[in-house]
């Protein structure tokens, strides 16, 4: 199966679900925390992503509850979602390691020229 690279908001949603079920607002807050504030998910974007990830079998509903008169819908990562998240994290780590090696080589070349 060929997989395409994952967009950062999708990666962050899956990462936020890796340690347990969460409701929408918690996912928005954790995505912002995981990205050091760079990614601010909008509600519509989040739920569109959750629907898409659900269709792909990467997340699933994990119950509802009413808190202060408002419905909270919870989501959890599936085993397939965890595998996909692991594959993407490995891909990103390899890319970062390659970039760091290139930067070290650049420094070495500059030092040799001086």
Contact map, one row per residue, 1 for C-alpha under 8 A:
111000000000000000000000000000000000000000000000000000000000000000000000000000000000000000000000000000000000000000
111100000000000000000000000000000000000000000000000000000000000000000000000000000000000000000000000000000000000000
111110000000000000000000000000000000000000000000000000000000000000000000000000000000000000000000000000000000000000
011111000000000000000000000000000000000000000000000000000000000000000000000000000000000000000000000000000000000000
001111100000000000000000000000000000000000000000000000000000000000000000000000000000000100000000000000000000000000
000111110110000000000000000000000000000000000000000000000000000000000000000000000000000100000000000000000000000000
000011111110000000000000000000000000000000000000000000000000000000000000000000000000000000000000000000000000000000
000001111111000000000000000000000000000000000000000000000000000000000000000000000000000000000000000000000000000000
000000111111100000000000000000100000001010000000000000000000000000000000000000000000000000000000000000000000000000
000001111111110000000000000000000000000000000000100000000000000000000000000000000000000000000000000000000000000000
000001111111111000000000000000000000000000000000000000000000000000000000000000000000100100000000000000000000000000
000000011111111100000000000000100110000000000000000000000000000000000000000000000000000000000000000000000000000000
000000001111111110000000001000100000000000000000000000000000000000000000000000000000000000000000000000000000000000
000000000111111111000000000000000000000000000000000000000010000000000000000010001100100000000000000000000000000000
000000000011111111100000000000000000000000000000000000000000000000000000000000000000100000000000000000000000000000
000000000001111111100000001001100100000000000000000000000000000000000000000000000000000000000000000000000000000000
000000000000111111111100001000000000000000000000000000000000000000000000001110000000000000000000000000000000000000
000000000000011111110000000000000000000000000000000000000000000000000000000110000100000000000000000000000000000000
000000000000001111111000000000000000000000000000000000000000000000000000000000000000000000000000000000000000000000
000000000000000011111100000000000000000000000000000000000000000000000000000110000000000000000000000000000000000000
000000000000000010111110000000000000000000000000000000000000010000000000011110000000000000000000000000000000000000
000000000000000010011111011000000000000000000000000000000000000000000000011100000000000000000000000000000000000000
000000000000000000001111111000000000000000000000000000000000000000000001111000000000000000000000000000000000000000
000000000000000000000111111100000000000000100110000000000000000000000001110000000000000000000000000000000000000000
000000000000000000000011111110000000000000000000000000000000000000000000000000000000000000000000000000000000000000
000000000000000000000111111111000000000000000000000000000000000000000000000000000000000000000000000000000000000000
000000000000100110000111111111100000000000000000000000000000000000000000000000000000000000000000000000000000000000
000000000000000000000001111111110000000111100100000000000000000000000000000000000000000000000000000000000000000000
000000000000000000000000111111111000000000000000000000000000000000000000000000000000000000000000000000000000000000
000000000000000100000000011111111100000000000000000000000000000000000000000000000000000000000000000000000000000000
000000001001100100000000001111111110001110000000000000000000000000000000000000000000000000000000000000000000000000
000000000000000000000000000111111111111110000000000000000000000000000000000000000000000000000000000000000000000000
000000000000000000000000000011111111100000000000000000000000000000000000000000000000000000000000000000000000000000
000000000001000100000000000001111111100000000000000000000000000000000000000000000000000000000000000000000000000000
000000000001000000000000000000111111111000000000000000000000000000000000000000000000000000000000000000000000000000
000000000000000000000000000000011111111000000000000000000000000000000000000000000000000000000000000000000000000000
000000000000000000000000000000011111111100000000000000000000000000000000000000000000000000000000000000000000000000
000000000000000000000000000000010011111100000000000000000000000000000000000000000000000000000000000000000000000000
000000001000000000000000000000110011111110000000000000000000000000000000000000000000000000000000000000000000000000
000000000000000000000000000100110000111111000000000000000000000000000000000000000000000000000000000000000000000000
000000001000000000000000000100110000001111101100000000000000000000000000000000000000000000000000000000000000000000
000000000000000000000000000100000000000111111100000000000000000000000000000000000000000000000000000000000000000000
000000000000000000000001000100000000000011111110000000000000000000000000000000000000000000000000000000000000000000
000000000000000000000000000000000000000001111111000000000000000000000000000000000000000000000000000000000000000000
000000000000000000000000000000000000000011111111100000000000000000000000000000000000000000000000000000000000000000
000000000000000000000001000100000000000011111111110000000000000000000000000000000000000000000000000000000000000000
000000000000000000000001000000000000000000111111111000000000000000000000000000000000000000000000000000000000000000
000000000000000000000000000000000000000000011111111100000000000000000000000000000000000000000000000000000000000000
000000000100000000000000000000000000000000001111111110000000000000000000000000000000000000000000000000000000000000
000000000000000000000000000000000000000000000111111111000010000000000000000000000000000000000000000000000000000000
000000000000000000000000000000000000000000000011111111100000000000000000000000000000000000000000000000000000000000
000000000000000000000000000000000000000000000001111111110000000000000000000000000000000000000000000000000000000000
000000000000000000000000000000000000000000000000111111111110000000000000000000000000000000000000000000000000000000
000000000000000000000000000000000000000000000000011111111111000000000000000000000000000000000000000000000000000000
000000000000000000000000000000000000000000000000001111111100000000000000000000000000000000000000000000000000000000
000000000000000000000000000000000000000000000000000111111110000000000000000000000000000000000000000000000000000000
000000000000000000000000000000000000000000000000000011111111000000000000000001011000000000000000000000000000000000
000000000000000000000000000000000000000000000000000011111111000000000000000011111101000000000000000000000000000000
000000000000010000000000000000000000000000000000010011011111100000000000001111001000000000000000000000000000000000
000000000000000000000000000000000000000000000000000001001111110000000000001111000000000000000000000000000000000000
000000000000000000000000000000000000000000000000000000000011111000000000111100000000000000000000000000000000000000
000000000000000000001000000000000000000000000000000000000001111100000000111100000000000000000000000000000000000000
000000000000000000000000000000000000000000000000000000000000111110000000111000000000000000000000000000000000000000
000000000000000000000000000000000000000000000000000000000000011111000011110000000000000000000000000000000000000000
000000000000000000000000000000000000000000000000000000000000001111100011100000000000000000000000000000000000000000
000000000000000000000000000000000000000000000000000000000000000111111111000000000000000000000000000000000000000000
000000000000000000000000000000000000000000000000000000000000000011111111000000000000000000000000000000000000000000
000000000000000000000000000000000000000000000000000000000000000001111100000000000000000000000000000000000000000000
000000000000000000000000000000000000000000000000000000000000000001111110000000000000000000000000000000000000000000
000000000000000000000000000000000000000000000000000000000000000001111111000000000000000000000000000000000000000000
000000000000000000000000000000000000000000000000000000000000000111101111100000000000000000000000000000000000000000
000000000000000000000011000000000000000000000000000000000000000111100111110000000000000000000000000000000000000000
000000000000000000000011000000000000000000000000000000000000111110000011111000000000000000000000000000000000000000
000000000000000000001111000000000000000000000000000000000000111100000001111100000000000000000000000000000000000000
000000000000000010001110000000000000000000000000000000000011111000000000111110000000000000000000000000000000000000
000000000000000011011100000000000000000000000000000000000011110000000000011111000000000000000000000000000000000000
000000000000010011011000000000000000000000000000000000000111000000000000001111111100000000000000000000000000000000
000000000000000000000000000000000000000000000000000000001111000000000000000111111100000000000000000000000000000000
000000000000000000000000000000000000000000000000000000000100000000000000000011111110000000000000000000000000000000
000000000000000000000000000000000000000000000000000000001100000000000000000011111111000000000000000000000000000000
000000000000010000000000000000000000000000000000000000001110000000000000000011111111100000000000000000000000000000
000000000000010001000000000000000000000000000000000000000100000000000000000011111111110000000000000000000000000000
000000000000000000000000000000000000000000000000000000000000000000000000000000111111111000000000000000000000000000
000000000000000000000000000000000000000000000000000000000100000000000000000000011111111100000000000000000000000000
000000000010011000000000000000000000000000000000000000000000000000000000000000001111111110000000000000000000000000
000000000000000000000000000000000000000000000000000000000000000000000000000000000111111111000000000000000000000000
000000000000000000000000000000000000000000000000000000000000000000000000000000000011111111100000000000000000000000
000011000010000000000000000000000000000000000000000000000000000000000000000000000001111111110000000000000000000000
000000000000000000000000000000000000000000000000000000000000000000000000000000000000111111111000000000000000000000
000000000000000000000000000000000000000000000000000000000000000000000000000000000000011111111100000000000000000000
000000000000000000000000000000000000000000000000000000000000000000000000000000000000001111111110000000000000000000
000000000000000000000000000000000000000000000000000000000000000000000000000000000000000111111111000000000000000000
000000000000000000000000000000000000000000000000000000000000000000000000000000000000000011111111100000000000000000
000000000000000000000000000000000000000000000000000000000000000000000000000000000000000001111111110000000000000000
000000000000000000000000000000000000000000000000000000000000000000000000000000000000000000111111111000000000000000
000000000000000000000000000000000000000000000000000000000000000000000000000000000000000000011111111100000000000000
000000000000000000000000000000000000000000000000000000000000000000000000000000000000000000001111111110000000000000
000000000000000000000000000000000000000000000000000000000000000000000000000000000000000000000111111111000000000000
000000000000000000000000000000000000000000000000000000000000000000000000000000000000000000000011111111100000000000
000000000000000000000000000000000000000000000000000000000000000000000000000000000000000000000001111111110000000000
000000000000000000000000000000000000000000000000000000000000000000000000000000000000000000000000111111111000000000
000000000000000000000000000000000000000000000000000000000000000000000000000000000000000000000000011111111100000000
000000000000000000000000000000000000000000000000000000000000000000000000000000000000000000000000001111111110000000
000000000000000000000000000000000000000000000000000000000000000000000000000000000000000000000000000111111111000000
000000000000000000000000000000000000000000000000000000000000000000000000000000000000000000000000000011111111100000
000000000000000000000000000000000000000000000000000000000000000000000000000000000000000000000000000001111111110000
000000000000000000000000000000000000000000000000000000000000000000000000000000000000000000000000000000111111111000
000000000000000000000000000000000000000000000000000000000000000000000000000000000000000000000000000000011111111100
000000000000000000000000000000000000000000000000000000000000000000000000000000000000000000000000000000001111111110
000000000000000000000000000000000000000000000000000000000000000000000000000000000000000000000000000000000111111111
000000000000000000000000000000000000000000000000000000000000000000000000000000000000000000000000000000000011111111
000000000000000000000000000000000000000000000000000000000000000000000000000000000000000000000000000000000001111111
000000000000000000000000000000000000000000000000000000000000000000000000000000000000000000000000000000000000111111
000000000000000000000000000000000000000000000000000000000000000000000000000000000000000000000000000000000000011111
